Amino acid sequence: MLLLPAGLVEELIFRGVLQKAAVEAFSGWGIVYVSYIFAILHIGWIRAESPLALLDIVFVFMGALFFGWVVKKIRPLFGVNRSHGITNIVLFIIAPFLF
């Protein structure tokens, strides 16, 4: 569930559709714009009382910037989709047992 559908759907929407339109409209700043939207939409998944809440949003933003850059340079969403899925697995299944 975390590997295929979540990464695939989010990457198709954000990197496949929104980033393409944003880069056409804002040039290189389009990746930053879409990454910002991606990070803001992840706020709902974070507990506000968590001391790591801000760090989590920064992590999501930086990851989105990286994924956006990779898609701009390489084009296919396949690798970014898999990377996104693996990141979700680490964050939601493995990391909670480490902290």
C-alpha positions as CSV (number, residue, x, y, z in Angstrom):
1,M,0.0,0.0,0.0
2,L,2.8,2.5,0.8
3,L,5.1,1.4,-2.0
4,L,3.0,1.5,-5.1
5,P,-0.3,3.4,-4.8
6,A,0.6,6.3,-2.5
7,G,3.9,7.1,-4.2
8,L,2.4,6.6,-7.7
9,V,-0.7,8.7,-7.2
10,E,1.2,11.6,-5.5
11,E,4.0,11.5,-8.1
12,L,1.6,11.5,-11.0
13,I,-0.3,14.5,-9.5
14,F,2.6,16.6,-8.2
15,R,5.5,15.8,-10.6
16,G,3.5,14.5,-13.6
17,V,0.8,17.2,-13.8
18,L,1.4,20.1,-11.4
19,Q,5.1,20.4,-11.9
20,K,4.9,20.3,-15.6
21,A,2.3,23.2,-15.6
22,A,4.2,25.1,-12.9
23,V,7.6,24.9,-14.7
24,E,5.9,26.2,-17.9
25,A,4.4,29.1,-15.9
26,F,7.3,29.9,-13.5
27,S,10.3,28.4,-15.1
28,G,12.7,26.8,-12.5
29,W,10.7,28.3,-9.6
30,G,7.9,25.9,-10.6
31,I,9.6,23.0,-8.9
32,V,9.9,25.1,-5.7
33,Y,6.3,26.1,-5.9
34,V,5.0,22.5,-6.3
35,S,7.4,21.3,-3.5
36,Y,5.9,24.0,-1.2
37,I,2.4,22.9,-2.0
38,F,3.4,19.3,-1.5
39,A,4.9,20.1,1.9
40,I,2.0,22.2,3.1
41,L,-0.5,19.4,2.2
42,H,1.5,17.0,4.5
43,I,0.9,19.2,7.5
44,G,-2.3,17.3,8.2
45,W,-0.3,14.1,8.8
46,I,1.9,15.7,11.5
47,R,1.0,16.0,15.2
48,A,1.3,19.7,16.0
49,E,2.6,19.0,19.5
50,S,5.4,16.9,18.2
51,P,8.8,18.6,18.6
52,L,9.8,17.2,15.2
53,A,6.8,18.7,13.3
54,L,8.8,21.5,11.7
55,L,11.6,19.2,10.9
56,D,9.2,16.8,9.2
57,I,7.8,19.6,7.0
58,V,11.3,20.7,6.0
59,F,12.2,17.0,5.2
60,V,9.1,16.7,3.0
61,F,9.9,20.0,1.3
62,M,13.5,19.0,0.6
63,G,12.5,15.5,-0.6
64,A,9.9,17.1,-2.9
65,L,12.6,19.5,-4.3
66,F,14.9,16.5,-4.9
67,F,12.2,14.5,-6.6
68,G,11.2,17.5,-8.7
69,W,14.8,18.0,-9.8
70,V,15.2,14.3,-10.7
71,V,12.0,14.3,-12.8
72,K,13.1,17.5,-14.6
73,K,16.5,16.0,-15.4
74,I,15.6,12.4,-16.1
75,R,11.9,12.6,-17.0
76,P,10.4,9.2,-16.1
77,L,8.4,9.0,-12.9
78,F,9.3,5.3,-12.3
79,G,12.3,5.8,-10.1
80,V,10.8,8.7,-8.2
81,N,7.7,6.7,-7.6
82,R,9.7,3.8,-6.1
83,S,11.8,6.2,-4.0
84,H,8.7,7.9,-2.7
85,G,7.2,4.5,-1.8
86,I,10.4,3.4,0.0
87,T,10.5,6.8,1.9
88,N,6.9,6.2,3.0
89,I,7.8,2.7,4.3
90,V,10.7,4.1,6.2
91,L,8.8,7.0,7.7
92,F,5.6,5.2,8.6
93,I,6.7,1.6,9.4
94,I,10.4,1.6,10.4
95,A,11.1,5.1,11.9
96,P,8.4,5.0,14.6
97,F,10.2,2.1,16.2
98,L,13.5,4.0,16.2
99,F,12.3,7.0,18.1
